[in-house]
Amino acid sequence: MTTSMAKQDAEGSSLNGASKRSSSDRGLIEIDDVKVVYGDKTGSHTAVDSTTITIKPREFVCLLGPSGCGKSTLLSAIAGFVEPSDGTVKLDGELIDGPGPDRGMVFQQYSLLPWKTIYQNIEMGPRLANDIEASKTANSFLEMVGLSKYRDHYPVQLSGGMQQRVGIARALATYPSVMLMDEPFGALDAQTRLVMQENLLSIWNEFGTTVVFVTHDVDEAVFLSDRILVMSASPGRIIADLKNDVPRPRLQSMSTREDFTKLKLKCLEVIRAESMRAFEMQNT
């Protein structure tokens, strides 16, 4: 599951078309004064409040913050799963009013269909999108993530890391302009997680897809991102927009660099201050 593998497969295959389809002008996300309120007869809860951000095409943005701060809610608003109570979310100038194939989604839980093989899981999206080469597309993405020999296996027969590779391939198989990832490596062991982070950067570099990635892990955010958006404790809003100048390409050994550790400490400082404020509010 490396860039070199993807490039080899791209020669004379649909992956070459994938690179062409992921043009640099697709994937602009505009979030304008968004507020998300959940409520029922017993009361209401503001999950996201007064949030305005712009994410540029091809940008890799990590959402970071304390538990319950609204990171996943904001991601769901971009996905079209949640309708903002106020404000708007646009993709490439068009108002988002529901889910669509222009946004791929990868969850922490692998969410593969257990009664389908991994080939069938990947092939389903292109087929539903009326891709006349759905079979070729699915096989190409299986090759890209290094799982061709497991083509006819079912999800239960794969490790967690392998299942998440299928999830990423499935999300990319419709050639979305945006990839939305909700703690996709949170359930993996530490070593597999590090490998998956490097593999994800290889795929992102190959496809040029805008990525919005939710995580609790500061090291992960610094390793992956172009920008880190830190959210406040509930109700969630953006309290820091940090540019990541750690050079690319990145390797895990870079975590000891001065610029890496400096940005990490800045993130921890902001999150700790916000977590302490939330703790004090809960105890007054």
N, C-alpha and C positions, 0 to 999 in steps of 0.2 A: 504493500500500500504506500508507494512512494511516487514522487513526481516523475522519476525516470520511467517507472512502470506505466504511468499514465501517458507519458509522451510516446513510449513504444507502441502502446495500444492505439494511440491517436492516429498513427500513420495508416491511412486507408480505412479508418473506422469512424463511427459516429462520434467518438470523443473529440476528433478533430473539429467536427461541427459544433461540439459543445463549447470549445474555446471561442469559436467565431460567434456563437449566439450570445455569449456573455460579454456584450459590448460595454465599453467603459461609461456609457451614458445611461445605463439602466441601474436601478437600485437606489434611487434617491428617496430617503425617508424624511418626511416633514411632520413633526409632532407639534401642534400649536395649542398651547394653553389647555392641555388635556386634564380632565378630572374624571376619576372613576369612583362611583359610590355604589356600594352594595347595600341593599336594604330589604327588610320584610316588615311584618306587622310588629315585631318586637323592637325595631329600631334600624338605624343605618350605620354604615362604617365607610369612611373615606379611605380607599386603598391607595389612590394616586391623586395628588393635588397640584394644580397649577404647573404643569410640566411642559416646557417648550424646548425642543432640541431638533437639530438637523443632522442627519447622518448621510455622508456623501457616498456616491457610488463607489464600490470596491472597498470601502472602509471596513475595518474589523474593529468593532466597538464592544467592549465588555461592560455590562451592568453589574456593579458591585455594591454591596450594602448589607446591613444587619438583617437577620431573619425577620420576615413579615413586613418588609419595607415597601413591597409593591413591585419588585423586579419582575416577577412572573406575570403579574397583572398588566404591566406596561407591555411586556412581550406579547401577551395575548391580545392586546388592543391592536398591535401591529399585525398580528396574524389574522385578525378579524373575528376572533372567538368572543371578544368582549367589546361591547359598544360603549364609547366614552359617554359619561353623563353630560359633560361639557367639552368644548374644544373639538379639534379635528385631527385625524391621522391620514396622511396622504402618501402614496407610493407613486413616484414618477408623475406627480401632479394630479393624480386621480384619487378621489376620496375612497378610503377603504370602508366598505360596508359589509364585509363578510370574508370568509376564507377564499383563497384562490390559488391556482397553480403557480402564480408568480412569486409565492412565498413557500419555501420548504421549511418543515418543522421537525426538529429532533428533540425528543424528551429525555429526561433522566431515566425513566423506565422505558425499556426498548420498544414497547408498543407495536411489535410485529404481530401479524396475524398468525396464530399458532397452528392453524390448520392448512396453511399454505407453505410451500417450500420457500427457501430464501430467494430463489429465482422468481417465483410467482409474486413474492412480496415486492420485489423491485420492479417487475414487469407491469404490475397493476396500474401504477401511476401513468406511465406512457400510454398504456392501452386505453385508459379512461380519457386521456387527453387526445385520443385519436391519432397517436403517433403511428404512422404506417410501418415504421421500422421498430415497433415496440420490443420485439424479441431481440433484435440486434442491439438495441439500446441497453436492455437489461443485461445481456451477456457482456457488453463493453464495460458497464459499471461493475459487474462482478469481477471482471479482470482487474479493473482499476483498484479495487479494495483488496485484491489478492485472495479472493474466495471462490474462484471458478471451480475448483475441485469439490467444493461443498454445495454446488449448485442445487442438488436434489435433497439436501438435508433440511430438516425442519428446525425452527428456532430453538427448541428445547435441546437439540443436539449440539448447539454451539456454546462457547464460553461467552461471558458477558461482553468482553471486548470485541469478539467477532460479531455478536448481535448488534452492537452499536455501529460497527463498520457497515453492516447491512442497512441500519437505519439512516446513516449518512448517505449511502449510495441511493437508497430509495428516495430521500429528500432531494437529491440532485438530479434524479433521472427525468424530471420534467423540466430541467433547465431553468430553475427559478432565478429571478434577479436578486432575491434576498433569501438568506438562510437564517432561520431563527432557532436558537439552541438554548434550551432550558436545563442548565446543569447536566449536560449530556454525559459527562465522565464522573459524576458524583458517586455512582454505585460501583465504580471499578476499584480494584486494588491499586496501591500507589504506583507500582512499576508500570502496570498496563496503562494507567492514566497518563504518565509521562510520554510513553510511546504514542498514545493516541493524540496527544497535543501536537507532537511533531508531525504526525501523519496528517492531521487536520490542516496545519499550515501549508503542507505540500499541496494538498487538494485545493485549498483557497488560492494559493499562488497560481495554480493551473487554470482554475475556472474564473477567477476575478469576480466572485459573487460577494455582494455586501453581506456581512455577517453581524448579527446582534447576538451576543453570547452572555447568558446569565450565569453567574458563579458566586460562591461564597469565598473562594480561594484566591487570596491576593497574589500569590506567586503565579497561579494560572492566568490571572488577568494581565499581569505584567508580561508574561511570556508570550501571550497570544496577540495582544491588542495593538491597534494604532492609537486608540483613545480609551480612557477609562472614565465612565460616568458613575460617580458615587452618589447613592441615594440616601436620603435621610430616613430615620425611623418613621414608622407610620404616623400620619399619612405621608406616603412617599413623594419626594420631589428631588430634583437634581441639586445637590449642594456643592459638587466639585466636578469640573470637566478637565481632565488631566491628559495632556498630550504625552504619548509614549515615544521617546526618541531612541530607545534601544535599537541598534541597527539590525536590519534583516540581511540575509537569512539568519534565523535564530536556532541555537542549540541549547540543551538543558545546562550545559557547562557555563553558559553566560550568566547564570543566576548569581554568580559571585562578582560580576562587574559592578563598578561604582554607580553607573547610571541606573542599573537594574535595582540595586539595593536602595538607592535614593528614592526612586519612585515607589518602591514597595513601602518604605517607611512613611512616605507622605500619605499613601492610601491608608495605612494602619492608623496614622494619627487622626485622619478625618473620621474613620469608622469608629475608633475608640471614643472620640469626643461625642459622636452622635449616639453611640450605644449607652454611654454614661448618662447623657441627657434623657434618653428614653427610660432608663432604669430609675432615675430620680423622679420622673413624671409618674411612673407606675407606683411609686412608694410615697406619694404625697396626697 
